[in-house]
Amino acid sequence: MKRSYRIYETPEILAEAFAEELVARIRKAEKDKSTLTIAVSGGNTPRLLFSVLAEKYSKAVKWSFVKLFWVDERCVPPDDPESNYGMTERILLRKINISSGNVFRISGEADPEKESSRYSETIRKNTRRKKNIPVFDIIILGMGDDGHTASIFPGNEKLFTSEKICEVTTHPVSGQKRITITGKVINNAEAIFFIVTGNKKADIVNDIFRNSAVSGIYPAYHVSSLKGITTWLLDNYAGKYIV
C-alpha cells in the first residue's frame, strides 16, 4: 500500500497547510472549468480545517466549482449536535457562497436502509466512474481511537469488499446507526487524506505505518487509493513514533 505522511507541529498549523492545498485544487478546477468532487468526514477531525476555510477563504475561491459530499453520517436529524452535516453547515457552509445544488447531504433523519440506497444513487449520478465504481477527486478521512475510519468499525472489514456504494453500520459501543461510504468507493478516490491528531492515535498510526502484526484489525489500515495518493496529515503527537 502506498502511504505518505506529513507531520505538523500543531493541529492548527496542519489545518492551515491543508486549507491552502485544498484552495489550490479548487482554483485549478476553476481554471480547468471542471468540478472538484470532495467527500468529507464529520466529528472533530475536520472542524479546524472548516474553520480556516471559512475564515480565510470564504470569498477567495469560487465554491461553485466544488461538489460536496459526506463520507458518513450518524442517523440523527441535521440539527442534532452529533450530525456531521450539521457541524459542517454551522462552521463552513453558512459562511461560503456555495449553491445548495452543490451540497449533497446524507439525510440522517430518514430510514437508514432507504437513505443508504438513495445516497448511493446520488453519488452515482454526480460523480464520474471507473470500473463502474464512483470516483471522488478528494476524500477527507479521520481515524477513531479504535482505528475506525468513515463509519467502518473494527470487525466490519467486509465493507472494503462490498459491492454497494453505501451501507448501514452500527457503532459497536453506542448502538447508533450510521450510513457510510464503503471501502471500494473510498479506495477508488483520486486522492485520500487522513487528518489524525493527538496522543491517543500515536500507537495505531505507528502500527499502520510499520505493517505490524495487528495492523490489519484497524479499518484505517485498509484504506489506500488504488490509483492516486493516500496522505496522512499528522500533528507531532499522532506522528511521534514514525519520525
PyRosetta script that sets phi, psi and omega in degrees:
from pyrosetta import init, pose_from_sequence

init()
pose = pose_from_sequence("MKRSYRIYETPEILAEAFAEELVARIRKAEKDKSTLTIAVSGGNTPRLLFSVLAEKYSKAVKWSFVKLFWVDERCVPPDDPESNYGMTERILLRKINISSGNVFRISGEADPEKESSRYSETIRKNTRRKKNIPVFDIIILGMGDDGHTASIFPGNEKLFTSEKICEVTTHPVSGQKRITITGKVINNAEAIFFIVTGNKKADIVNDIFRNSAVSGIYPAYHVSSLKGITTWLLDNYAGKYIV")
pose.set_psi(1, 135.3)
pose.set_omega(1, 179.9)
pose.set_phi(2, -91.8)
pose.set_psi(2, 114.4)
pose.set_omega(2, 177.2)
pose.set_phi(3, -130.6)
pose.set_psi(3, 141.8)
pose.set_omega(3, 170.4)
pose.set_phi(4, -126.6)
pose.set_psi(4, 164.0)
pose.set_omega(4, 177.9)
pose.set_phi(5, -142.1)
pose.set_psi(5, 154.9)
pose.set_omega(5, 172.2)
pose.set_phi(6, -131.5)
pose.set_psi(6, 136.6)
pose.set_omega(6, -178.8)
pose.set_phi(7, -114.8)
pose.set_psi(7, 130.7)
pose.set_omega(7, -179.1)
pose.set_phi(8, -117.2)
pose.set_psi(8, 152.3)
pose.set_omega(8, -175.2)
pose.set_phi(9, -63.1)
pose.set_psi(9, -39.2)
pose.set_omega(9, -178.3)
pose.set_phi(10, -138.7)
pose.set_psi(10, 161.0)
pose.set_omega(10, 174.8)
pose.set_phi(11, -59.6)
pose.set_psi(11, -32.8)
pose.set_omega(11, -179.5)
pose.set_phi(12, -66.2)
pose.set_psi(12, -43.4)
pose.set_omega(12, 178.5)
pose.set_phi(13, -66.0)
pose.set_psi(13, -38.8)
pose.set_omega(13, 176.5)
pose.set_phi(14, -58.5)
pose.set_psi(14, -48.9)
pose.set_omega(14, -178.0)
pose.set_phi(15, -62.1)
pose.set_psi(15, -40.6)
pose.set_omega(15, 179.4)
pose.set_phi(16, -62.5)
pose.set_psi(16, -45.9)
pose.set_omega(16, -177.4)
pose.set_phi(17, -66.1)
pose.set_psi(17, -42.7)
pose.set_omega(17, -178.6)
pose.set_phi(18, -70.2)
pose.set_psi(18, -36.0)
pose.set_omega(18, 176.3)
pose.set_phi(19, -59.1)
pose.set_psi(19, -43.6)
pose.set_omega(19, 178.4)
pose.set_phi(20, -60.3)
pose.set_psi(20, -41.0)
pose.set_omega(20, -179.6)
pose.set_phi(21, -65.9)
pose.set_psi(21, -42.5)
pose.set_omega(21, 178.7)
pose.set_phi(22, -64.0)
pose.set_psi(22, -41.8)
pose.set_omega(22, 179.4)
pose.set_phi(23, -61.7)
pose.set_psi(23, -41.2)
pose.set_omega(23, 178.1)
pose.set_phi(24, -61.4)
pose.set_psi(24, -38.4)
pose.set_omega(24, 179.3)
pose.set_phi(25, -69.7)
pose.set_psi(25, -37.1)
pose.set_omega(25, 177.5)
pose.set_phi(26, -66.1)
pose.set_psi(26, -41.8)
pose.set_omega(26, 178.8)
pose.set_phi(27, -64.3)
pose.set_psi(27, -34.6)
pose.set_omega(27, 176.9)
pose.set_phi(28, -66.8)
pose.set_psi(28, -40.1)
pose.set_omega(28, 177.4)
pose.set_phi(29, -61.2)
pose.set_psi(29, -40.9)
pose.set_omega(29, 177.3)
pose.set_phi(30, -61.7)
pose.set_psi(30, -45.7)
pose.set_omega(30, -179.9)
pose.set_phi(31, -61.5)
pose.set_psi(31, -38.9)
pose.set_omega(31, -177.9)
pose.set_phi(32, -84.6)
pose.set_psi(32, -2.4)
pose.set_omega(32, -176.5)
pose.set_phi(33, 56.3)
pose.set_psi(33, 41.9)
pose.set_omega(33, 179.2)
pose.set_phi(34, -120.3)
pose.set_psi(34, 179.1)
pose.set_omega(34, 179.8)
pose.set_phi(35, -118.7)
pose.set_psi(35, 134.7)
pose.set_omega(35, 179.4)
pose.set_phi(36, -97.0)
pose.set_psi(36, 117.6)
pose.set_omega(36, 177.9)
pose.set_phi(37, -94.0)
pose.set_psi(37, 122.1)
pose.set_omega(37, -176.2)
pose.set_phi(38, -126.8)
pose.set_psi(38, 129.8)
pose.set_omega(38, 173.5)
pose.set_phi(39, -111.7)
pose.set_psi(39, 126.4)
pose.set_omega(39, -175.4)
pose.set_phi(40, -113.6)
pose.set_psi(40, 155.2)
pose.set_omega(40, 174.4)
pose.set_phi(41, -94.5)
pose.set_psi(41, 173.9)
pose.set_omega(41, -179.3)
pose.set_phi(42, -113.2)
pose.set_psi(42, -152.2)
pose.set_omega(42, -179.3)
pose.set_phi(43, 69.9)
pose.set_psi(43, -156.1)
pose.set_omega(43, -176.0)
pose.set_phi(44, -81.9)
pose.set_psi(44, -18.9)
pose.set_omega(44, -172.5)
pose.set_phi(45, -53.1)
pose.set_psi(45, -54.0)
pose.set_omega(45, -175.0)
pose.set_phi(46, -93.4)
pose.set_psi(46, 5.0)
pose.set_omega(46, -173.5)
pose.set_phi(47, -57.9)
pose.set_psi(47, -47.6)
pose.set_omega(47, 179.0)
pose.set_phi(48, -62.7)
pose.set_psi(48, -41.8)
pose.set_omega(48, 178.8)
pose.set_phi(49, -59.3)
pose.set_psi(49, -47.0)
pose.set_omega(49, -179.7)
pose.set_phi(50, -62.3)
pose.set_psi(50, -37.4)
pose.set_omega(50, 179.1)
pose.set_phi(51, -62.9)
pose.set_psi(51, -44.0)
pose.set_omega(51, 179.1)
pose.set_phi(52, -64.0)
pose.set_psi(52, -44.7)
pose.set_omega(52, 179.8)
pose.set_phi(53, -61.0)
pose.set_psi(53, -41.2)
pose.set_omega(53, -178.9)
pose.set_phi(54, -68.8)
pose.set_psi(54, -40.6)
pose.set_omega(54, -174.4)
pose.set_phi(55, -78.4)
pose.set_psi(55, -35.9)
pose.set_omega(55, -172.0)
pose.set_phi(56, -105.0)
pose.set_psi(56, -25.8)
pose.set_omega(56, -169.3)
pose.set_phi(57, -126.9)
pose.set_psi(57, 16.1)
pose.set_omega(57, -177.0)
pose.set_phi(58, -58.9)
pose.set_psi(58, -36.3)
pose.set_omega(58, -178.9)
pose.set_phi(59, -114.5)
pose.set_psi(59, 3.0)
pose.set_omega(59, -174.8)
pose.set_phi(60, -86.8)
pose.set_psi(60, -14.3)
pose.set_omega(60, 178.3)
pose.set_phi(61, -134.4)
pose.set_psi(61, 160.7)
pose.set_omega(61, 176.7)
pose.set_phi(62, -92.7)
pose.set_psi(62, 102.2)
pose.set_omega(62, -175.9)
pose.set_phi(63, -70.7)
pose.set_psi(63, -8.5)
pose.set_omega(63, 177.6)
pose.set_phi(64, -66.3)
pose.set_psi(64, -13.0)
pose.set_omega(64, 178.7)
pose.set_phi(65, -92.7)
pose.set_psi(65, 9.7)
pose.set_omega(65, 178.9)
pose.set_phi(66, -115.7)
pose.set_psi(66, 134.9)
pose.set_omega(66, 166.1)
pose.set_phi(67, -110.4)
pose.set_psi(67, 123.8)
pose.set_omega(67, -172.0)
pose.set_phi(68, -109.4)
pose.set_psi(68, 128.5)
pose.set_omega(68, 179.0)
pose.set_phi(69, -126.1)
pose.set_psi(69, 172.6)
pose.set_omega(69, 176.3)
pose.set_phi(70, -117.8)
pose.set_psi(70, 140.6)
pose.set_omega(70, 177.7)
pose.set_phi(71, -70.4)
pose.set_psi(71, -39.0)
pose.set_omega(71, -179.6)
pose.set_phi(72, -157.2)
pose.set_psi(72, 167.7)
pose.set_omega(72, 179.5)
pose.set_phi(73, -152.0)
pose.set_psi(73, 143.5)
pose.set_omega(73, 171.1)
pose.set_phi(74, -77.4)
pose.set_psi(74, 146.3)
pose.set_omega(74, -178.1)
pose.set_phi(75, -81.9)
pose.set_psi(75, 71.8)
pose.set_omega(75, 178.8)
pose.set_phi(76, -137.7)
pose.set_psi(76, 160.2)
pose.set_omega(76, 177.1)
pose.set_phi(77, -64.6)
pose.set_psi(77, 159.8)
pose.set_omega(77, -176.4)
pose.set_phi(78, -65.4)
pose.set_psi(78, -20.1)
pose.set_omega(78, 178.8)
pose.set_phi(79, -92.5)
pose.set_psi(79, 2.8)
pose.set_omega(79, 176.1)
pose.set_phi(80, -74.3)
pose.set_psi(80, 139.8)
pose.set_omega(80, 179.7)
pose.set_phi(81, -57.7)
pose.set_psi(81, -21.4)
pose.set_omega(81, -179.1)
pose.set_phi(82, -89.9)
pose.set_psi(82, -3.4)
pose.set_omega(82, -177.4)
pose.set_phi(83, -69.7)
pose.set_psi(83, 126.2)
pose.set_omega(83, 176.6)
pose.set_phi(84, -64.5)
pose.set_psi(84, -43.4)
pose.set_omega(84, 177.0)
pose.set_phi(85, -61.2)
pose.set_psi(85, -44.6)
pose.set_omega(85, -177.6)
pose.set_phi(86, -57.4)
pose.set_psi(86, -43.1)
pose.set_omega(86, 178.4)
pose.set_phi(87, -62.7)
pose.set_psi(87, -45.2)
pose.set_omega(87, -179.8)
pose.set_phi(88, -63.9)
pose.set_psi(88, -40.2)
pose.set_omega(88, -179.0)
pose.set_phi(89, -63.8)
pose.set_psi(89, -43.3)
pose.set_omega(89, -178.0)
pose.set_phi(90, -67.7)
pose.set_psi(90, -44.1)
pose.set_omega(90, -170.9)
pose.set_phi(91, -87.5)
pose.set_psi(91, -34.2)
pose.set_omega(91, -173.7)
pose.set_phi(92, -117.3)
pose.set_psi(92, -55.2)
pose.set_omega(92, -167.2)
pose.set_phi(93, -64.0)
pose.set_psi(93, -34.2)
pose.set_omega(93, 179.5)
pose.set_phi(94, -65.7)
pose.set_psi(94, -19.8)
pose.set_omega(94, -170.0)
pose.set_phi(95, -108.1)
pose.set_psi(95, -2.0)
pose.set_omega(95, 179.3)
pose.set_phi(96, -121.1)
pose.set_psi(96, 159.9)
pose.set_omega(96, -178.5)
pose.set_phi(97, -94.7)
pose.set_psi(97, 83.7)
pose.set_omega(97, 178.3)
pose.set_phi(98, -125.7)
pose.set_psi(98, 132.3)
pose.set_omega(98, -178.2)
pose.set_phi(99, -67.0)
pose.set_psi(99, 144.6)
pose.set_omega(99, 176.6)
pose.set_phi(100, -60.7)
pose.set_psi(100, -25.2)
pose.set_omega(100, 178.0)
pose.set_phi(101, -71.7)
pose.set_psi(101, -11.7)
pose.set_omega(101, 177.8)
pose.set_phi(102, -101.7)
pose.set_psi(102, 3.3)
pose.set_omega(102, -177.9)
pose.set_phi(103, -115.1)
pose.set_psi(103, 118.2)
pose.set_omega(103, -174.4)
pose.set_phi(104, -116.8)
pose.set_psi(104, 91.2)
pose.set_omega(104, -176.8)
pose.set_phi(105, -87.5)
pose.set_psi(105, 153.5)
pose.set_omega(105, 169.3)
pose.set_phi(106, -84.0)
pose.set_psi(106, 127.1)
pose.set_omega(106, -179.2)
pose.set_phi(107, -81.6)
pose.set_psi(107, 91.2)
pose.set_omega(107, -176.7)
pose.set_phi(108, -65.3)
pose.set_psi(108, -18.6)
pose.set_omega(108, -178.9)
pose.set_phi(109, -83.1)
pose.set_psi(109, -11.2)
pose.set_omega(109, -176.4)
pose.set_phi(110, -83.6)
pose.set_psi(110, 170.9)
pose.set_omega(110, 174.6)
pose.set_phi(111, -59.3)
pose.set_psi(111, 125.7)
pose.set_omega(111, -172.2)
pose.set_phi(112, -57.2)
pose.set_psi(112, -46.4)
pose.set_omega(112, -177.4)
pose.set_phi(113, -66.2)
pose.set_psi(113, -43.4)
pose.set_omega(113, 179.0)
pose.set_phi(114, -66.0)
pose.set_psi(114, -39.1)
pose.set_omega(114, -179.2)
pose.set_phi(115, -69.9)
pose.set_psi(115, -35.7)
pose.set_omega(115, 176.2)
pose.set_phi(116, -59.3)
pose.set_psi(116, -42.5)
pose.set_omega(116, 178.0)
pose.set_phi(117, -68.1)
pose.set_psi(117, -43.5)
pose.set_omega(117, -179.2)
pose.set_phi(118, -63.2)
pose.set_psi(118, -43.7)
pose.set_omega(118, -177.5)
pose.set_phi(119, -69.4)
pose.set_psi(119, -33.2)
pose.set_omega(119, 175.0)
pose.set_phi(120, -58.6)
pose.set_psi(120, -44.0)
pose.set_omega(120, -179.4)
pose.set_phi(121, -68.7)
pose.set_psi(121, -36.8)
pose.set_omega(121, 176.8)
pose.set_phi(122, -60.6)
pose.set_psi(122, -45.2)
pose.set_omega(122, 177.9)
pose.set_phi(123, -62.8)
pose.set_psi(123, -44.5)
pose.set_omega(123, -178.0)
pose.set_phi(124, -59.5)
pose.set_psi(124, -39.2)
pose.set_omega(124, -176.4)
pose.set_phi(125, -77.9)
pose.set_psi(125, -20.4)
pose.set_omega(125, -170.5)
pose.set_phi(126, -118.8)
pose.set_psi(126, 13.2)
pose.set_omega(126, 174.5)
pose.set_phi(127, -133.9)
pose.set_psi(127, 161.2)
pose.set_omega(127, 172.7)
pose.set_phi(128, -81.9)
pose.set_psi(128, 171.5)
pose.set_omega(128, -177.2)
pose.set_phi(129, -131.2)
pose.set_psi(129, 151.2)
pose.set_omega(129, 169.9)
pose.set_phi(130, -134.8)
pose.set_psi(130, 127.6)
pose.set_omega(130, -174.4)
pose.set_phi(131, 54.1)
pose.set_psi(131, 36.1)
pose.set_omega(131, 177.8)
pose.set_phi(132, 65.1)
pose.set_psi(132, 17.9)
pose.set_omega(132, 175.9)
pose.set_phi(133, -112.8)
pose.set_psi(133, 133.7)
pose.set_omega(133, 180.0)
pose.set_phi(134, -57.3)
pose.set_psi(134, 146.2)
pose.set_omega(134, 178.5)
pose.set_phi(135, -119.1)
pose.set_psi(135, 116.3)
pose.set_omega(135, 170.0)
pose.set_phi(136, -91.8)
pose.set_psi(136, 143.5)
pose.set_omega(136, 175.0)
pose.set_phi(137, -68.2)
pose.set_psi(137, -41.1)
pose.set_omega(137, -178.6)
pose.set_phi(138, -140.2)
pose.set_psi(138, 133.6)
pose.set_omega(138, 169.3)
pose.set_phi(139, -122.0)
pose.set_psi(139, 129.9)
pose.set_omega(139, -179.7)
pose.set_phi(140, -111.1)
pose.set_psi(140, 120.2)
pose.set_omega(140, -175.2)
pose.set_phi(141, -119.0)
pose.set_psi(141, 159.2)
pose.set_omega(141, 167.1)
pose.set_phi(142, -118.2)
pose.set_psi(142, -178.0)
pose.set_omega(142, 175.7)
pose.set_phi(143, -139.9)
pose.set_psi(143, 129.7)
pose.set_omega(143, 178.8)
pose.set_phi(144, -78.2)
pose.set_psi(144, 171.9)
pose.set_omega(144, 179.6)
pose.set_phi(145, -64.3)
pose.set_psi(145, -16.4)
pose.set_omega(145, 178.2)
pose.set_phi(146, -100.2)
pose.set_psi(146, 5.6)
pose.set_omega(146, 179.8)
pose.set_phi(147, 86.3)
pose.set_psi(147, 6.5)
pose.set_omega(147, 178.7)
pose.set_phi(148, -76.7)
pose.set_psi(148, 156.7)
pose.set_omega(148, 174.9)
pose.set_phi(149, -143.0)
pose.set_psi(149, 156.0)
pose.set_omega(149, -166.1)
pose.set_phi(150, 51.1)
pose.set_psi(150, -135.5)
pose.set_omega(150, 168.6)
pose.set_phi(151, -116.9)
pose.set_psi(151, 44.0)
pose.set_omega(151, 173.7)
pose.set_phi(152, -103.3)
pose.set_psi(152, 109.6)
pose.set_omega(152, -172.9)
pose.set_phi(153, -99.2)
pose.set_psi(153, 161.2)
pose.set_omega(153, 176.3)
pose.set_phi(154, -52.2)
pose.set_psi(154, 133.7)
pose.set_omega(154, -175.8)
pose.set_phi(155, 96.6)
pose.set_psi(155, -12.1)
pose.set_omega(155, 179.5)
pose.set_phi(156, -104.9)
pose.set_psi(156, 25.6)
pose.set_omega(156, -174.9)
pose.set_phi(157, -61.3)
pose.set_psi(157, -17.6)
pose.set_omega(157, 177.0)
pose.set_phi(158, -60.9)
pose.set_psi(158, -19.7)
pose.set_omega(158, 178.8)
pose.set_phi(159, -70.5)
pose.set_psi(159, -8.9)
pose.set_omega(159, 173.9)
pose.set_phi(160, -85.0)
pose.set_psi(160, -8.3)
pose.set_omega(160, 175.8)
pose.set_phi(161, -118.5)
pose.set_psi(161, 3.3)
pose.set_omega(161, 179.1)
pose.set_phi(162, -61.4)
pose.set_psi(162, 142.5)
pose.set_omega(162, 177.4)
pose.set_phi(163, -85.3)
pose.set_psi(163, -7.7)
pose.set_omega(163, -179.2)
pose.set_phi(164, -83.3)
pose.set_psi(164, 157.0)
pose.set_omega(164, 175.7)
pose.set_phi(165, -79.4)
pose.set_psi(165, -43.2)
pose.set_omega(165, 178.3)
pose.set_phi(166, -127.8)
pose.set_psi(166, 153.4)
pose.set_omega(166, 175.6)
pose.set_phi(167, -139.6)
pose.set_psi(167, 159.6)
pose.set_omega(167, 173.1)
pose.set_phi(168, -93.2)
pose.set_psi(168, 131.7)
pose.set_omega(168, 177.6)
pose.set_phi(169, -126.3)
pose.set_psi(169, 172.1)
pose.set_omega(169, -179.6)
pose.set_phi(170, -129.2)
pose.set_psi(170, 130.3)
pose.set_omega(170, 176.6)
pose.set_phi(171, -64.1)
pose.set_psi(171, 128.5)
pose.set_omega(171, -172.4)
pose.set_phi(172, -66.8)
pose.set_psi(172, -20.7)
pose.set_omega(172, -178.6)
pose.set_phi(173, -100.5)
pose.set_psi(173, -52.7)
pose.set_omega(173, -175.1)
pose.set_phi(174, -82.3)
pose.set_psi(174, -21.3)
pose.set_omega(174, -176.0)
pose.set_phi(175, 78.7)
pose.set_psi(175, 4.6)
pose.set_omega(175, -178.9)
pose.set_phi(176, -68.9)
pose.set_psi(176, 137.0)
pose.set_omega(176, 176.7)
pose.set_phi(177, -76.7)
pose.set_psi(177, 143.6)
pose.set_omega(177, 177.2)
pose.set_phi(178, -132.6)
pose.set_psi(178, 158.2)
pose.set_omega(178, 169.6)
pose.set_phi(179, -118.0)
pose.set_psi(179, 130.8)
pose.set_omega(179, -175.5)
pose.set_phi(180, -137.1)
pose.set_psi(180, 146.7)
pose.set_omega(180, 166.4)
pose.set_phi(181, -68.1)
pose.set_psi(181, 143.7)
pose.set_omega(181, -176.5)
pose.set_phi(182, -86.2)
pose.set_psi(182, 169.7)
pose.set_omega(182, -173.6)
pose.set_phi(183, -63.5)
pose.set_psi(183, -37.4)
pose.set_omega(183, -180.0)
pose.set_phi(184, -63.0)
pose.set_psi(184, -37.4)
pose.set_omega(184, 178.7)
pose.set_phi(185, -70.6)
pose.set_psi(185, -43.4)
pose.set_omega(185, 177.7)
pose.set_phi(186, -57.3)
pose.set_psi(186, -49.4)
pose.set_omega(186, -175.0)
pose.set_phi(187, -74.2)
pose.set_psi(187, -8.6)
pose.set_omega(187, 177.5)
pose.set_phi(188, -89.3)
pose.set_psi(188, -0.1)
pose.set_omega(188, -178.6)
pose.set_phi(189, -70.8)
pose.set_psi(189, 151.7)
pose.set_omega(189, 176.1)
pose.set_phi(190, -65.6)
pose.set_psi(190, -42.0)
pose.set_omega(190, -179.6)
pose.set_phi(191, -142.1)
pose.set_psi(191, 133.2)
pose.set_omega(191, 177.7)
pose.set_phi(192, -119.8)
pose.set_psi(192, 130.3)
pose.set_omega(192, 177.3)
pose.set_phi(193, -121.9)
pose.set_psi(193, 127.2)
pose.set_omega(193, 169.0)
pose.set_phi(194, -96.4)
pose.set_psi(194, 135.9)
pose.set_omega(194, 168.6)
pose.set_phi(195, -112.1)
pose.set_psi(195, 113.4)
pose.set_omega(195, -175.3)
pose.set_phi(196, -134.1)
pose.set_psi(196, 123.2)
pose.set_omega(196, -178.2)
pose.set_phi(197, -135.3)
pose.set_psi(197, 154.6)
pose.set_omega(197, 171.7)
pose.set_phi(198, 102.0)
pose.set_psi(198, 152.0)
pose.set_omega(198, -179.2)
pose.set_phi(199, -58.0)
pose.set_psi(199, -35.5)
pose.set_omega(199, -174.2)
pose.set_phi(200, -63.8)
pose.set_psi(200, -20.9)
pose.set_omega(200, -176.8)
pose.set_phi(201, -95.0)
pose.set_psi(201, -9.5)
pose.set_omega(201, -169.9)
pose.set_phi(202, -60.8)
pose.set_psi(202, -43.9)
pose.set_omega(202, -177.9)
pose.set_phi(203, -64.2)
pose.set_psi(203, -42.0)
pose.set_omega(203, -178.5)
pose.set_phi(204, -68.6)
pose.set_psi(204, -42.8)
pose.set_omega(204, 176.4)
pose.set_phi(205, -56.1)
pose.set_psi(205, -44.1)
pose.set_omega(205, 179.7)
pose.set_phi(206, -62.7)
pose.set_psi(206, -45.2)
pose.set_omega(206, 178.3)
pose.set_phi(207, -58.7)
pose.set_psi(207, -43.3)
pose.set_omega(207, -177.0)
pose.set_phi(208, -65.8)
pose.set_psi(208, -44.5)
pose.set_omega(208, -176.7)
pose.set_phi(209, -76.4)
pose.set_psi(209, -23.4)
pose.set_omega(209, 178.5)
pose.set_phi(210, -91.2)
pose.set_psi(210, -1.3)
pose.set_omega(210, -175.6)
pose.set_phi(211, 50.7)
pose.set_psi(211, 50.7)
pose.set_omega(211, -177.0)
pose.set_phi(212, -71.6)
pose.set_psi(212, 174.1)
pose.set_omega(212, -177.0)
pose.set_phi(213, -63.6)
pose.set_psi(213, -24.0)
pose.set_omega(213, -176.5)
pose.set_phi(214, -104.0)
pose.set_psi(214, -1.0)
pose.set_omega(214, -172.3)
pose.set_phi(215, -59.7)
pose.set_psi(215, -31.0)
pose.set_omega(215, -177.4)
pose.set_phi(216, -66.0)
pose.set_psi(216, -16.1)
pose.set_omega(216, -179.8)
pose.set_phi(217, -77.2)
pose.set_psi(217, -12.3)
pose.set_omega(217, -178.5)
pose.set_phi(218, -95.4)
pose.set_psi(218, 120.3)
pose.set_omega(218, 178.1)
pose.set_phi(219, -53.1)
pose.set_psi(219, -35.8)
pose.set_omega(219, -179.4)
pose.set_phi(220, -59.8)
pose.set_psi(220, -27.3)
pose.set_omega(220, 179.2)
pose.set_phi(221, -62.9)
pose.set_psi(221, -29.9)
pose.set_omega(221, -174.1)
pose.set_phi(222, -86.5)
pose.set_psi(222, 3.3)
pose.set_omega(222, 179.3)
pose.set_phi(223, -91.4)
pose.set_psi(223, 122.2)
pose.set_omega(223, 176.2)
pose.set_phi(224, -163.0)
pose.set_psi(224, 121.9)
pose.set_omega(224, -179.3)
pose.set_phi(225, -59.8)
pose.set_psi(225, 129.9)
pose.set_omega(225, -177.7)
pose.set_phi(226, -69.4)
pose.set_psi(226, -24.8)
pose.set_omega(226, -173.6)
pose.set_phi(227, -135.7)
pose.set_psi(227, -4.5)
pose.set_omega(227, -174.8)
pose.set_phi(228, -126.0)
pose.set_psi(228, -131.2)
pose.set_omega(228, -172.1)
pose.set_phi(229, -121.3)
pose.set_psi(229, 136.9)
pose.set_omega(229, 170.1)
pose.set_phi(230, -118.9)
pose.set_psi(230, 111.3)
pose.set_omega(230, -173.7)
pose.set_phi(231, -118.9)
pose.set_psi(231, 128.2)
pose.set_omega(231, 176.1)
pose.set_phi(232, -98.3)
pose.set_psi(232, 120.9)
pose.set_omega(232, 177.3)
pose.set_phi(233, -101.2)
pose.set_psi(233, 113.5)
pose.set_omega(233, -171.5)
pose.set_phi(234, -122.0)
pose.set_psi(234, 149.8)
pose.set_omega(234, 168.4)
pose.set_phi(235, -91.4)
pose.set_psi(235, 176.2)
pose.set_omega(235, -176.1)
pose.set_phi(236, -57.2)
pose.set_psi(236, -33.4)
pose.set_omega(236, -177.5)
pose.set_phi(237, -74.6)
pose.set_psi(237, -48.0)
pose.set_omega(237, -178.1)
pose.set_phi(238, -66.8)
pose.set_psi(238, -30.3)
pose.set_omega(238, -176.6)
pose.set_phi(239, -100.9)
pose.set_psi(239, 12.9)
pose.set_omega(239, -169.5)
pose.set_phi(240, -66.0)
pose.set_psi(240, -23.3)
pose.set_omega(240, -176.8)
pose.set_phi(241, -93.7)
pose.set_psi(241, -8.9)
pose.set_omega(241, -175.1)
pose.set_phi(242, -109.1)
pose.set_psi(242, 1.2)
pose.set_omega(242, 178.5)
pose.set_phi(243, -80.9)
pose.dump_pdb("model.pdb")
